[in-house]
Amino acid sequence: MNLKDCYIKLGGDFNEVLGRLRREQIIQKFIYKFLDDKSFLLFEASMENKDYVEALRAIHTLKGICQNLSFTRLFESSSLVTKALKEDDWNKALDMMPQLSKDYYETIDVIVDFKSTQGE
């Protein structure tokens, strides 16, 4: 699998991120760093603890990372949850968590699979 295939599988926009970051090596570096980002896990824990201020901060961070890396599908689902939390609609945010979680873990799985094909 090449980097463009990786982006297709994770529902991203490869041409957009290439236009932004210019080199595949840089894109690859940052998608690998995404594997270590704790924003989603912090979001989940914060929602579970009903700490909606921290949940909003964490999901907003995830949304920004996804926007910068052109992870379109995950960006869209994190944007919807961010909007719900900004509007103090906690129940709506909770209802959207399964889709967000699915998108997040599919993204992680694709990146891990890509990384394994690169011998890393």
Biopython code that builds the backbone (N, CA, C, O; Angstrom):
import numpy as np
from Bio.PDB.StructureBuilder import StructureBuilder

atoms = [
    (1, "MET", "N", (0.857, -1.178, 0.000)),
    (1, "MET", "CA", (0.000, 0.000, 0.000)),
    (1, "MET", "C", (0.900, 1.237, 0.000)),
    (1, "MET", "O", (1.885, 1.307, 0.735)),
    (2, "ASN", "N", (0.541, 2.203, -0.835)),
    (2, "ASN", "CA", (1.273, 3.467, -0.801)),
    (2, "ASN", "C", (0.483, 4.493, 0.002)),
    (2, "ASN", "O", (-0.624, 4.213, 0.463)),
    (3, "LEU", "N", (1.052, 5.667, 0.165)),
    (3, "LEU", "CA", (0.434, 6.691, 1.011)),
    (3, "LEU", "C", (-0.912, 7.151, 0.451)),
    (3, "LEU", "O", (-1.844, 7.409, 1.213)),
    (4, "LYS", "N", (-1.015, 7.253, -0.854)),
    (4, "LYS", "CA", (-2.285, 7.655, -1.467)),
    (4, "LYS", "C", (-3.364, 6.610, -1.186)),
    (4, "LYS", "O", (-4.500, 6.964, -0.870)),
    (5, "ASP", "N", (-3.018, 5.327, -1.298)),
    (5, "ASP", "CA", (-3.963, 4.248, -0.976)),
    (5, "ASP", "C", (-4.391, 4.318, 0.484)),
    (5, "ASP", "O", (-5.556, 4.094, 0.811)),
    (6, "CYS", "N", (-3.447, 4.628, 1.351)),
    (6, "CYS", "CA", (-3.728, 4.782, 2.774)),
    (6, "CYS", "C", (-4.806, 5.856, 2.968)),
    (6, "CYS", "O", (-5.763, 5.654, 3.715)),
    (7, "TYR", "N", (-4.647, 6.974, 2.304)),
    (7, "TYR", "CA", (-5.614, 8.070, 2.422)),
    (7, "TYR", "C", (-6.986, 7.687, 1.871)),
    (7, "TYR", "O", (-8.014, 8.072, 2.428)),
    (8, "ILE", "N", (-6.995, 6.943, 0.795)),
    (8, "ILE", "CA", (-8.276, 6.489, 0.244)),
    (8, "ILE", "C", (-8.988, 5.605, 1.266)),
    (8, "ILE", "O", (-10.186, 5.761, 1.500)),
    (9, "LYS", "N", (-8.247, 4.677, 1.873)),
    (9, "LYS", "CA", (-8.844, 3.758, 2.846)),
    (9, "LYS", "C", (-9.338, 4.461, 4.102)),
    (9, "LYS", "O", (-10.355, 4.060, 4.669)),
    (10, "LEU", "N", (-8.645, 5.491, 4.544)),
    (10, "LEU", "CA", (-9.066, 6.147, 5.782)),
    (10, "LEU", "C", (-10.057, 7.285, 5.538)),
    (10, "LEU", "O", (-10.452, 7.989, 6.467)),
    (11, "GLY", "N", (-10.452, 7.456, 4.274)),
    (11, "GLY", "CA", (-11.443, 8.485, 3.967)),
    (11, "GLY", "C", (-10.865, 9.881, 4.030)),
    (11, "GLY", "O", (-11.514, 10.812, 4.506)),
    (12, "GLY", "N", (-9.648, 10.023, 3.550)),
    (12, "GLY", "CA", (-8.972, 11.312, 3.572)),
    (12, "GLY", "C", (-8.789, 11.882, 2.180)),
    (12, "GLY", "O", (-9.184, 11.272, 1.186)),
    (13, "ASP", "N", (-8.194, 13.043, 2.121)),
    (13, "ASP", "CA", (-7.947, 13.737, 0.857)),
    (13, "ASP", "C", (-6.441, 13.897, 0.678)),
    (13, "ASP", "O", (-5.841, 14.852, 1.171)),
    (14, "PHE", "N", (-5.843, 12.948, -0.036)),
    (14, "PHE", "CA", (-4.393, 12.930, -0.210)),
    (14, "PHE", "C", (-3.887, 14.169, -0.940)),
    (14, "PHE", "O", (-2.877, 14.753, -0.548)),
    (15, "ASN", "N", (-4.585, 14.572, -2.000)),
    (15, "ASN", "CA", (-4.112, 15.732, -2.764)),
    (15, "ASN", "C", (-4.130, 17.006, -1.923)),
    (15, "ASN", "O", (-3.254, 17.860, -2.055)),
    (16, "GLU", "N", (-5.127, 17.121, -1.064)),
    (16, "GLU", "CA", (-5.206, 18.301, -0.192)),
    (16, "GLU", "C", (-4.038, 18.337, 0.793)),
    (16, "GLU", "O", (-3.404, 19.379, 0.963)),
    (17, "VAL", "N", (-3.752, 17.215, 1.436)),
    (17, "VAL", "CA", (-2.655, 17.198, 2.407)),
    (17, "VAL", "C", (-1.305, 17.345, 1.703)),
    (17, "VAL", "O", (-0.390, 17.967, 2.243)),
    (18, "LEU", "N", (-1.177, 16.782, 0.516)),
    (18, "LEU", "CA", (0.072, 16.941, -0.238)),
    (18, "LEU", "C", (0.276, 18.405, -0.613)),
    (18, "LEU", "O", (1.400, 18.906, -0.570)),
    (19, "GLY", "N", (-0.793, 19.089, -0.976)),
    (19, "GLY", "CA", (-0.705, 20.519, -1.273)),
    (19, "GLY", "C", (-0.293, 21.324, -0.046)),
    (19, "GLY", "O", (0.397, 22.337, -0.159)),
    (20, "ARG", "N", (-0.722, 20.866, 1.122)),
    (20, "ARG", "CA", (-0.428, 21.590, 2.366)),
    (20, "ARG", "C", (0.993, 21.284, 2.861)),
    (20, "ARG", "O", (1.747, 22.196, 3.201)),
    (21, "LEU", "N", (1.347, 20.000, 2.898)),
    (21, "LEU", "CA", (2.629, 19.611, 3.499)),
    (21, "LEU", "C", (3.751, 19.375, 2.479)),
    (21, "LEU", "O", (4.920, 19.275, 2.851)),
    (22, "ARG", "N", (3.396, 19.290, 1.216)),
    (22, "ARG", "CA", (4.336, 19.287, 0.082)),
    (22, "ARG", "C", (5.117, 18.000, -0.174)),
    (22, "ARG", "O", (5.432, 17.713, -1.329)),
    (23, "ARG", "N", (5.438, 17.223, 0.841)),
    (23, "ARG", "CA", (6.266, 16.021, 0.627)),
    (23, "ARG", "C", (5.645, 14.824, 1.336)),
    (23, "ARG", "O", (5.162, 14.925, 2.464)),
    (24, "GLU", "N", (5.673, 13.683, 0.639)),
    (24, "GLU", "CA", (5.104, 12.466, 1.212)),
    (24, "GLU", "C", (5.806, 12.069, 2.511)),
    (24, "GLU", "O", (5.162, 11.550, 3.422)),
    (25, "GLN", "N", (7.108, 12.304, 2.608)),
    (25, "GLN", "CA", (7.838, 11.950, 3.824)),
    (25, "GLN", "C", (7.318, 12.725, 5.031)),
    (25, "GLN", "O", (7.250, 12.186, 6.136)),
    (26, "ILE", "N", (6.956, 13.974, 4.824)),
    (26, "ILE", "CA", (6.421, 14.791, 5.919)),
    (26, "ILE", "C", (5.027, 14.300, 6.304)),
    (26, "ILE", "O", (4.706, 14.184, 7.487)),
    (27, "ILE", "N", (4.206, 14.014, 5.296)),
    (27, "ILE", "CA", (2.863, 13.489, 5.570)),
    (27, "ILE", "C", (2.973, 12.198, 6.366)),
    (27, "ILE", "O", (2.289, 12.018, 7.374)),
    (28, "GLN", "N", (3.832, 11.307, 5.908)),
    (28, "GLN", "CA", (4.015, 10.024, 6.592)),
    (28, "GLN", "C", (4.453, 10.229, 8.045)),
    (28, "GLN", "O", (3.949, 9.563, 8.950)),
    (29, "LYS", "N", (5.372, 11.131, 8.258)),
    (29, "LYS", "CA", (5.842, 11.426, 9.613)),
    (29, "LYS", "C", (4.680, 11.844, 10.516)),
    (29, "LYS", "O", (4.568, 11.380, 11.650)),
    (30, "PHE", "N", (3.821, 12.722, 10.004)),
    (30, "PHE", "CA", (2.724, 13.229, 10.824)),
    (30, "PHE", "C", (1.598, 12.216, 11.007)),
    (30, "PHE", "O", (0.952, 12.202, 12.055)),
    (31, "ILE", "N", (1.353, 11.369, 10.010)),
    (31, "ILE", "CA", (0.311, 10.360, 10.246)),
    (31, "ILE", "C", (0.797, 9.329, 11.260)),
    (31, "ILE", "O", (-0.006, 8.792, 12.022)),
    (32, "TYR", "N", (2.096, 9.044, 11.281)),
    (32, "TYR", "CA", (2.629, 8.150, 12.318)),
    (32, "TYR", "C", (2.499, 8.796, 13.698)),
    (32, "TYR", "O", (2.182, 8.118, 14.676)),
    (33, "LYS", "N", (2.741, 10.092, 13.776)),
    (33, "LYS", "CA", (2.594, 10.804, 15.056)),
    (33, "LYS", "C", (1.142, 10.775, 15.537)),
    (33, "LYS", "O", (0.880, 10.802, 16.739)),
    (34, "PHE", "N", (0.205, 10.718, 14.595)),
    (34, "PHE", "CA", (-1.204, 10.658, 14.958)),
    (34, "PHE", "C", (-1.493, 9.433, 15.825)),
    (34, "PHE", "O", (-2.369, 9.472, 16.690)),
    (35, "LEU", "N", (-0.763, 8.358, 15.593)),
    (35, "LEU", "CA", (-0.954, 7.141, 16.383)),
    (35, "LEU", "C", (-0.690, 7.374, 17.867)),
    (35, "LEU", "O", (-1.247, 6.671, 18.710)),
    (36, "ASP", "N", (0.147, 8.347, 18.193)),
    (36, "ASP", "CA", (0.496, 8.644, 19.583)),
    (36, "ASP", "C", (-0.365, 9.752, 20.203)),
    (36, "ASP", "O", (-0.265, 10.026, 21.398)),
    (37, "ASP", "N", (-1.199, 10.375, 19.395)),
    (37, "ASP", "CA", (-2.016, 11.470, 19.913)),
    (37, "ASP", "C", (-3.076, 10.923, 20.869)),
    (37, "ASP", "O", (-3.721, 9.915, 20.581)),
    (38, "LYS", "N", (-3.246, 11.585, 21.991)),
    (38, "LYS", "CA", (-4.160, 11.117, 23.046)),
    (38, "LYS", "C", (-5.486, 11.877, 23.080)),
    (38, "LYS", "O", (-6.283, 11.671, 23.995)),
    (39, "SER", "N", (-5.736, 12.742, 22.112)),
    (39, "SER", "CA", (-6.941, 13.574, 22.137)),
    (39, "SER", "C", (-8.222, 12.747, 22.184)),
    (39, "SER", "O", (-9.128, 13.058, 22.957)),
    (40, "PHE", "N", (-8.308, 11.711, 21.376)),
    (40, "PHE", "CA", (-9.527, 10.910, 21.351)),
    (40, "PHE", "C", (-9.743, 10.183, 22.675)),
    (40, "PHE", "O", (-10.857, 10.143, 23.196)),
    (41, "LEU", "N", (-8.674, 9.612, 23.213)),
    (41, "LEU", "CA", (-8.792, 8.894, 24.488)),
    (41, "LEU", "C", (-9.171, 9.847, 25.614)),
    (41, "LEU", "O", (-9.957, 9.491, 26.492)),
    (42, "LEU", "N", (-8.618, 11.055, 25.591)),
    (42, "LEU", "CA", (-8.978, 12.071, 26.576)),
    (42, "LEU", "C", (-10.439, 12.476, 26.412)),
    (42, "LEU", "O", (-11.152, 12.675, 27.396)),
    (43, "PHE", "N", (-10.874, 12.596, 25.172)),
    (43, "PHE", "CA", (-12.276, 12.919, 24.905)),
    (43, "PHE", "C", (-13.194, 11.847, 25.497)),
    (43, "PHE", "O", (-14.151, 12.166, 26.203)),
    (44, "GLU", "N", (-12.904, 10.591, 25.212)),
    (44, "GLU", "CA", (-13.738, 9.497, 25.732)),
    (44, "GLU", "C", (-13.785, 9.503, 27.258)),
    (44, "GLU", "O", (-14.856, 9.387, 27.854)),
    (45, "ALA", "N", (-12.633, 9.636, 27.874)),
    (45, "ALA", "CA", (-12.568, 9.649, 29.343)),
    (45, "ALA", "C", (-13.325, 10.840, 29.908)),
    (45, "ALA", "O", (-14.024, 10.716, 30.913)),
    (46, "SER", "N", (-13.189, 11.988, 29.266)),
    (46, "SER", "CA", (-13.870, 13.194, 29.738)),
    (46, "SER", "C", (-15.380, 13.063, 29.609)),
    (46, "SER", "O", (-16.116, 13.503, 30.492)),
    (47, "MET", "N", (-15.843, 12.471, 28.532)),
    (47, "MET", "CA", (-17.284, 12.261, 28.375)),
    (47, "MET", "C", (-17.793, 11.296, 29.442)),
    (47, "MET", "O", (-18.852, 11.509, 30.032)),
    (48, "GLU", "N", (-17.040, 10.251, 29.678)),
    (48, "GLU", "CA", (-17.430, 9.279, 30.696)),
    (48, "GLU", "C", (-17.513, 9.937, 32.079)),
    (48, "GLU", "O", (-18.390, 9.615, 32.881)),
    (49, "ASN", "N", (-16.597, 10.850, 32.338)),
    (49, "ASN", "CA", (-16.566, 11.556, 33.631)),
    (49, "ASN", "C", (-17.462, 12.790, 33.663)),
    (49, "ASN", "O", (-17.501, 13.519, 34.655)),
    (50, "LYS", "N", (-18.176, 13.013, 32.572)),
    (50, "LYS", "CA", (-19.063, 14.172, 32.438)),
    (50, "LYS", "C", (-18.322, 15.504, 32.603)),
    (50, "LYS", "O", (-18.877, 16.490, 33.086)),
    (51, "ASP", "N", (-17.061, 15.498, 32.188)),
    (51, "ASP", "CA", (-16.251, 16.719, 32.183)),
    (51, "ASP", "C", (-16.330, 17.294, 30.767)),
    (51, "ASP", "O", (-15.444, 17.084, 29.939)),
    (52, "TYR", "N", (-17.415, 18.020, 30.519)),
    (52, "TYR", "CA", (-17.698, 18.464, 29.164)),
    (52, "TYR", "C", (-16.765, 19.568, 28.683)),
    (52, "TYR", "O", (-16.565, 19.719, 27.478)),
    (53, "VAL", "N", (-16.204, 20.324, 29.581)),
    (53, "VAL", "CA", (-15.232, 21.350, 29.189)),
    (53, "VAL", "C", (-13.983, 20.663, 28.615)),
    (53, "VAL", "O", (-13.492, 21.033, 27.549)),
    (54, "GLU", "N", (-13.491, 19.677, 29.329)),
    (54, "GLU", "CA", (-12.309, 18.934, 28.863)),
    (54, "GLU", "C", (-12.637, 18.124, 27.610)),
    (54, "GLU", "O", (-11.804, 18.005, 26.711)),
    (55, "ALA", "N", (-13.840, 17.570, 27.549)),
    (55, "ALA", "CA", (-14.257, 16.810, 26.359)),
    (55, "ALA", "C", (-14.253, 17.706, 25.126)),
    (55, "ALA", "O", (-13.788, 17.308, 24.057)),
    (56, "LEU", "N", (-14.776, 18.920, 25.287)),
    (56, "LEU", "CA", (-14.790, 19.860, 24.161)),
    (56, "LEU", "C", (-13.375, 20.219, 23.740)),
    (56, "LEU", "O", (-13.077, 20.268, 22.547)),
    (57, "ARG", "N", (-12.512, 20.468, 24.695)),
    (57, "ARG", "CA", (-11.124, 20.801, 24.358)),
    (57, "ARG", "C", (-10.469, 19.654, 23.598)),
    (57, "ARG", "O", (-9.794, 19.880, 22.595)),
    (58, "ALA", "N", (-10.663, 18.433, 24.067)),
    (58, "ALA", "CA", (-10.027, 17.265, 23.445)),
    (58, "ALA", "C", (-10.567, 17.005, 22.036)),
    (58, "ALA", "O", (-9.797, 16.734, 21.116)),
    (59, "ILE", "N", (-11.887, 17.088, 21.869)),
    (59, "ILE", "CA", (-12.458, 16.808, 20.549)),
    (59, "ILE", "C", (-12.132, 17.927, 19.572)),
    (59, "ILE", "O", (-11.965, 17.679, 18.377)),
    (60, "HIS", "N", (-12.041, 19.149, 20.064)),
    (60, "HIS", "CA", (-11.654, 20.272, 19.203)),
    (60, "HIS", "C", (-10.208, 20.098, 18.729)),
    (60, "HIS", "O", (-9.889, 20.402, 17.579)),
    (61, "THR", "N", (-9.346, 19.612, 19.605)),
    (61, "THR", "CA", (-7.961, 19.325, 19.225)),
    (61, "THR", "C", (-7.911, 18.235, 18.156)),
    (61, "THR", "O", (-7.193, 18.361, 17.164)),
    (62, "LEU", "N", (-8.680, 17.165, 18.368)),
    (62, "LEU", "CA", (-8.725, 16.077, 17.381)),
    (62, "LEU", "C", (-9.222, 16.597, 16.038)),
    (62, "LEU", "O", (-8.665, 16.260, 14.993)),
    (63, "LYS", "N", (-10.248, 17.400, 16.065)),
    (63, "LYS", "CA", (-10.800, 17.969, 14.834)),
    (63, "LYS", "C", (-9.732, 18.761, 14.083)),
    (63, "LYS", "O", (-9.604, 18.629, 12.866)),
    (64, "GLY", "N", (-8.972, 19.578, 14.797)),
    (64, "GLY", "CA", (-7.929, 20.379, 14.163)),
    (64, "GLY", "C", (-6.830, 19.534, 13.543)),
    (64, "GLY", "O", (-6.352, 19.827, 12.447)),
    (65, "ILE", "N", (-6.434, 18.489, 14.246)),
    (65, "ILE", "CA", (-5.415, 17.584, 13.707)),
    (65, "ILE", "C", (-5.932, 16.930, 12.427)),
    (65, "ILE", "O", (-5.219, 16.841, 11.427)),
    (66, "CYS", "N", (-7.176, 16.479, 12.478)),
    (66, "CYS", "CA", (-7.758, 15.820, 11.306)),
    (66, "CYS", "C", (-7.881, 16.775, 10.128)),
    (66, "CYS", "O", (-7.681, 16.384, 8.978)),
    (67, "GLN", "N", (-8.208, 18.014, 10.416)),
    (67, "GLN", "CA", (-8.284, 19.002, 9.349)),
    (67, "GLN", "C", (-6.903, 19.221, 8.729)),
    (67, "GLN", "O", (-6.773, 19.251, 7.506)),
    (68, "ASN", "N", (-5.878, 19.374, 9.561)),
    (68, "ASN", "CA", (-4.520, 19.596, 9.059)),
    (68, "ASN", "C", (-3.989, 18.417, 8.262)),
    (68, "ASN", "O", (-3.247, 18.600, 7.298)),
    (69, "LEU", "N", (-4.371, 17.192, 8.665)),
    (69, "LEU", "CA", (-3.891, 15.993, 7.969)),
    (69, "LEU", "C", (-4.841, 15.541, 6.862)),
    (69, "LEU", "O", (-4.585, 14.538, 6.196)),
    (70, "SER", "N", (-5.935, 16.275, 6.665)),
    (70, "SER", "CA", (-6.944, 15.951, 5.649)),
    (70, "SER", "C", (-7.533, 14.554, 5.842)),
    (70, "SER", "O", (-7.756, 13.818, 4.881)),
    (71, "PHE", "N", (-7.779, 14.208, 7.106)),
    (71, "PHE", "CA", (-8.505, 12.980, 7.438)),
    (71, "PHE", "C", (-9.991, 13.329, 7.370)),
    (71, "PHE", "O", (-10.634, 13.508, 8.404)),
    (72, "THR", "N", (-10.525, 13.422, 6.185)),
    (72, "THR", "CA", (-11.844, 13.994, 5.943)),
    (72, "THR", "C", (-12.952, 13.327, 6.752)),
    (72, "THR", "O", (-13.728, 14.008, 7.423)),
    (73, "ARG", "N", (-13.028, 12.004, 6.692)),
    (73, "ARG", "CA", (-14.118, 11.309, 7.385)),
    (73, "ARG", "C", (-14.067, 11.555, 8.892)),
    (73, "ARG", "O", (-15.087, 11.871, 9.503)),
    (74, "LEU", "N", (-12.899, 11.414, 9.484)),
    (74, "LEU", "CA", (-12.758, 11.628, 10.923)),
    (74, "LEU", "C", (-12.941, 13.106, 11.269)),
    (74, "LEU", "O", (-13.485, 13.429, 12.325)),
    (75, "PHE", "N", (-12.499, 13.997, 10.399)),
    (75, "PHE", "CA", (-12.720, 15.421, 10.611)),
    (75, "PHE", "C", (-14.216, 15.732, 10.671)),
    (75, "PHE", "O", (-14.666, 16.484, 11.535)),
    (76, "GLU", "N", (-14.976, 15.150, 9.751)),
    (76, "GLU", "CA", (-16.412, 15.430, 9.714)),
    (76, "GLU", "C", (-17.114, 14.932, 10.976)),
    (76, "GLU", "O", (-17.930, 15.653, 11.551)),
    (77, "SER", "N", (-16.809, 13.718, 11.410)),
    (77, "SER", "CA", (-17.492, 13.212, 12.611)),
    (77, "SER", "C", (-17.038, 13.963, 13.859)),
    (77, "SER", "O", (-17.853, 14.215, 14.747)),
    (78, "SER", "N", (-15.765, 14.326, 13.947)),
    (78, "SER", "CA", (-15.308, 15.097, 15.107)),
    (78, "SER", "C", (-15.871, 16.514, 15.087)),
    (78, "SER", "O", (-16.093, 17.104, 16.144)),
    (79, "SER", "N", (-16.102, 17.064, 13.902)),
    (79, "SER", "CA", (-16.713, 18.393, 13.794)),
    (79, "SER", "C", (-18.143, 18.384, 14.313)),
    (79, "SER", "O", (-18.563, 19.320, 14.993)),
    (80, "LEU", "N", (-18.885, 17.345, 14.001)),
    (80, "LEU", "CA", (-20.269, 17.252, 14.468)),
    (80, "LEU", "C", (-20.337, 17.166, 15.991)),
    (80, "LEU", "O", (-21.187, 17.798, 16.619)),
    (81, "VAL", "N", (-19.433, 16.376, 16.578)),
    (81, "VAL", "CA", (-19.403, 16.250, 18.039)),
    (81, "VAL", "C", (-18.958, 17.569, 18.669)),
    (81, "VAL", "O", (-19.508, 17.990, 19.687)),
    (82, "THR", "N", (-17.972, 18.214, 18.070)),
    (82, "THR", "CA", (-17.517, 19.519, 18.563)),
    (82, "THR", "C", (-18.676, 20.516, 18.563)),
    (82, "THR", "O", (-18.887, 21.240, 19.535)),
    (83, "LYS", "N", (-19.412, 20.541, 17.470)),
    (83, "LYS", "CA", (-20.554, 21.467, 17.357)),
    (83, "LYS", "C", (-21.588, 21.172, 18.445)),
    (83, "LYS", "O", (-22.098, 22.092, 19.085)),
    (84, "ALA", "N", (-21.894, 19.905, 18.653)),
    (84, "ALA", "CA", (-22.881, 19.540, 19.682)),
    (84, "ALA", "C", (-22.416, 20.006, 21.066)),
    (84, "ALA", "O", (-23.202, 20.557, 21.836)),
    (85, "LEU", "N", (-21.155, 19.787, 21.371)),
    (85, "LEU", "CA", (-20.647, 20.189, 22.689)),
    (85, "LEU", "C", (-20.620, 21.707, 22.837)),
    (85, "LEU", "O", (-20.902, 22.228, 23.915)),
    (86, "LYS", "N", (-20.285, 22.417, 21.764)),
    (86, "LYS", "CA", (-20.292, 23.885, 21.825)),
    (86, "LYS", "C", (-21.698, 24.417, 22.066)),
    (86, "LYS", "O", (-21.881, 25.481, 22.657)),
    (87, "GLU", "N", (-22.692, 23.656, 21.597)),
    (87, "GLU", "CA", (-24.090, 24.059, 21.781)),
    (87, "GLU", "C", (-24.673, 23.486, 23.078)),
    (87, "GLU", "O", (-25.879, 23.559, 23.312)),
    (88, "ASP", "N", (-23.809, 22.920, 23.907)),
    (88, "ASP", "CA", (-24.231, 22.313, 25.176)),
    (88, "ASP", "C", (-25.256, 21.194, 24.991)),
    (88, "ASP", "O", (-26.091, 20.962, 25.864)),
    (89, "ASP", "N", (-25.189, 20.510, 23.864)),
    (89, "ASP", "CA", (-26.094, 19.398, 23.599)),
    (89, "ASP", "C", (-25.360, 18.084, 23.884)),
    (89, "ASP", "O", (-24.925, 17.379, 22.974)),
    (90, "TRP", "N", (-25.242, 17.787, 25.166)),
    (90, "TRP", "CA", (-24.454, 16.632, 25.603)),
    (90, "TRP", "C", (-25.050, 15.324, 25.085)),
    (90, "TRP", "O", (-24.320, 14.412, 24.700)),
    (91, "ASN", "N", (-26.379, 15.240, 25.079)),
    (91, "ASN", "CA", (-27.018, 14.007, 24.611)),
    (91, "ASN", "C", (-26.752, 13.754, 23.134)),
    (91, "ASN", "O", (-26.538, 12.614, 22.720)),
    (92, "LYS", "N", (-26.766, 14.812, 22.348)),
    (92, "LYS", "CA", (-26.461, 14.671, 20.919)),
    (92, "LYS", "C", (-25.011, 14.213, 20.739)),
    (92, "LYS", "O", (-24.727, 13.349, 19.910)),
    (93, "ALA", "N", (-24.106, 14.791, 21.511)),
    (93, "ALA", "CA", (-22.694, 14.387, 21.445)),
    (93, "ALA", "C", (-22.552, 12.906, 21.813)),
    (93, "ALA", "O", (-21.814, 12.167, 21.163)),
    (94, "LEU", "N", (-23.256, 12.487, 22.847)),
    (94, "LEU", "CA", (-23.224, 11.076, 23.250)),
    (94, "LEU", "C", (-23.762, 10.178, 22.147)),
    (94, "LEU", "O", (-23.212, 9.107, 21.889)),
    (95, "ASP", "N", (-24.830, 10.608, 21.501)),
    (95, "ASP", "CA", (-25.422, 9.820, 20.410)),
    (95, "ASP", "C", (-24.467, 9.673, 19.224)),
    (95, "ASP", "O", (-24.526, 8.683, 18.495)),
    (96, "MET", "N", (-23.595, 10.652, 19.035)),
    (96, "MET", "CA", (-22.664, 10.622, 17.900)),
    (96, "MET", "C", (-21.368, 9.877, 18.213)),
    (96, "MET", "O", (-20.571, 9.613, 17.313)),
    (97, "MET", "N", (-21.157, 9.544, 19.461)),
    (97, "MET", "CA", (-19.900, 8.904, 19.850)),
    (97, "MET", "C", (-19.637, 7.567, 19.139)),
    (97, "MET", "O", (-18.489, 7.307, 18.778)),
    (98, "PRO", "N", (-20.642, 6.711, 18.920)),
    (98, "PRO", "CA", (-20.340, 5.452, 18.219)),
    (98, "PRO", "C", (-19.772, 5.667, 16.814)),
    (98, "PRO", "O", (-18.834, 4.978, 16.414)),
    (99, "GLN", "N", (-20.331, 6.611, 16.069)),
    (99, "GLN", "CA", (-19.812, 6.886, 14.723)),
    (99, "GLN", "C", (-18.407, 7.478, 14.800)),
    (99, "GLN", "O", (-17.524, 7.099, 14.031)),
    (100, "LEU", "N", (-18.209, 8.399, 15.722)),
    (100, "LEU", "CA", (-16.892, 8.997, 15.916)),
    (100, "LEU", "C", (-15.866, 7.920, 16.264)),
    (100, "LEU", "O", (-14.768, 7.893, 15.707)),
    (101, "SER", "N", (-16.227, 7.050, 17.174)),
    (101, "SER", "CA", (-15.332, 5.974, 17.585)),
    (101, "SER", "C", (-14.999, 5.050, 16.410)),
    (101, "SER", "O", (-13.846, 4.665, 16.219)),
    (102, "LYS", "N", (-16.009, 4.708, 15.641)),
    (102, "LYS", "CA", (-15.805, 3.862, 14.454)),
    (102, "LYS", "C", (-14.831, 4.536, 13.489)),
    (102, "LYS", "O", (-13.891, 3.898, 13.015)),
    (103, "ASP", "N", (-15.047, 5.808, 13.196)),
    (103, "ASP", "CA", (-14.176, 6.546, 12.276)),
    (103, "ASP", "C", (-12.756, 6.634, 12.826)),
    (103, "ASP", "O", (-11.786, 6.479, 12.084)),
    (104, "TYR", "N", (-12.639, 6.882, 14.120)),
    (104, "TYR", "CA", (-11.319, 7.000, 14.744)),
    (104, "TYR", "C", (-10.552, 5.676, 14.631)),
    (104, "TYR", "O", (-9.412, 5.656, 14.166)),
    (105, "TYR", "N", (-11.173, 4.584, 15.053)),
    (105, "TYR", "CA", (-10.459, 3.309, 15.061)),
    (105, "TYR", "C", (-10.202, 2.774, 13.652)),
    (105, "TYR", "O", (-9.212, 2.076, 13.433)),
    (106, "GLU", "N", (-11.069, 3.086, 12.704)),
    (106, "GLU", "CA", (-10.781, 2.724, 11.311)),
    (106, "GLU", "C", (-9.559, 3.493, 10.812)),
    (106, "GLU", "O", (-8.721, 2.936, 10.104)),
    (107, "THR", "N", (-9.457, 4.756, 11.175)),
    (107, "THR", "CA", (-8.300, 5.571, 10.785)),
    (107, "THR", "C", (-7.026, 4.993, 11.391)),
    (107, "THR", "O", (-6.019, 4.830, 10.701)),
    (108, "ILE", "N", (-7.076, 4.687, 12.676)),
    (108, "ILE", "CA", (-5.911, 4.103, 13.355)),
    (108, "ILE", "C", (-5.512, 2.784, 12.695)),
    (108, "ILE", "O", (-4.333, 2.549, 12.431)),
    (109, "ASP", "N", (-6.496, 1.927, 12.429)),
    (109, "ASP", "CA", (-6.207, 0.619, 11.823)),
    (109, "ASP", "C", (-5.549, 0.764, 10.451)),
    (109, "ASP", "O", (-4.614, 0.031, 10.129)),
    (110, "VAL", "N", (-6.033, 1.703, 9.648)),
    (110, "VAL", "CA", (-5.450, 1.915, 8.317)),
    (110, "VAL", "C", (-4.012, 2.409, 8.441)),
    (110, "VAL", "O", (-3.135, 1.952, 7.708)),
    (111, "ILE", "N", (-3.764, 3.335, 9.360)),
    (111, "ILE", "CA", (-2.399, 3.854, 9.535)),
    (111, "ILE", "C", (-1.464, 2.748, 10.026)),
    (111, "ILE", "O", (-0.337, 2.634, 9.544)),
    (112, "VAL", "N", (-1.916, 1.946, 10.965)),
    (112, "VAL", "CA", (-1.099, 0.826, 11.460)),
    (112, "VAL", "C", (-0.809, -0.145, 10.324)),
    (112, "VAL", "O", (0.320, -0.616, 10.183)),
    (113, "ASP", "N", (-1.816, -0.447, 9.515)),
    (113, "ASP", "CA", (-1.631, -1.339, 8.371)),
    (113, "ASP", "C", (-0.635, -0.747, 7.383)),
    (113, "ASP", "O", (0.248, -1.449, 6.890)),
    (114, "PHE", "N", (-0.777, 0.543, 7.096)),
    (114, "PHE", "CA", (0.157, 1.216, 6.199)),
    (114, "PHE", "C", (1.564, 1.147, 6.744)),
    (114, "PHE", "O", (2.507, 0.827, 6.020)),
    (115, "LYS", "N", (1.704, 1.447, 8.022)),
    (115, "LYS", "CA", (3.026, 1.447, 8.651)),
    (115, "LYS", "C", (3.669, 0.061, 8.552)),
    (115, "LYS", "O", (4.873, -0.049, 8.323)),
    (116, "SER", "N", (2.878, -0.981, 8.721)),
    (116, "SER", "CA", (3.421, -2.340, 8.635)),
    (116, "SER", "C", (3.876, -2.682, 7.221)),
    (116, "SER", "O", (4.813, -3.461, 7.047)),
    (117, "THR", "N", (3.220, -2.105, 6.200)),
    (117, "THR", "CA", (3.642, -2.371, 4.826)),
    (117, "THR", "C", (4.924, -1.628, 4.470)),
    (117, "THR", "O", (5.584, -1.936, 3.478)),
    (118, "GLN", "N", (5.261, -0.642, 5.301)),
    (118, "GLN", "CA", (6.487, 0.133, 5.072)),
    (118, "GLN", "C", (7.674, -0.469, 5.810)),
    (118, "GLN", "O", (8.782, 0.064, 5.759)),
    (119, "GLY", "N", (7.435, -1.581, 6.496)),
    (119, "GLY", "CA", (8.503, -2.237, 7.226)),
    (119, "GLY", "C", (8.871, -1.520, 8.515)),
    (119, "GLY", "O", (10.002, -1.625, 8.990)),
    (120, "GLU", "N", (7.916, -0.790, 9.078)),
    (120, "GLU", "CA", (8.194, -0.027, 10.308)),
    (120, "GLU", "C", (7.383, -0.561, 11.460)),
    (120, "GLU", "O", (7.482, -0.048, 12.574)),
]
sb = StructureBuilder()
sb.init_structure("model")
sb.init_model(0)
sb.init_chain("A")
sb.init_seg("    ")
for serial, (resi, resn, name, xyz) in enumerate(atoms, 1):
    if name == "N":
        sb.init_residue(resn, " ", resi, " ")
    sb.init_atom(name, np.array(xyz, "f"), 0.0, 1.0, " ", f" {name:<3s}", serial, name[0])
structure = sb.get_structure()
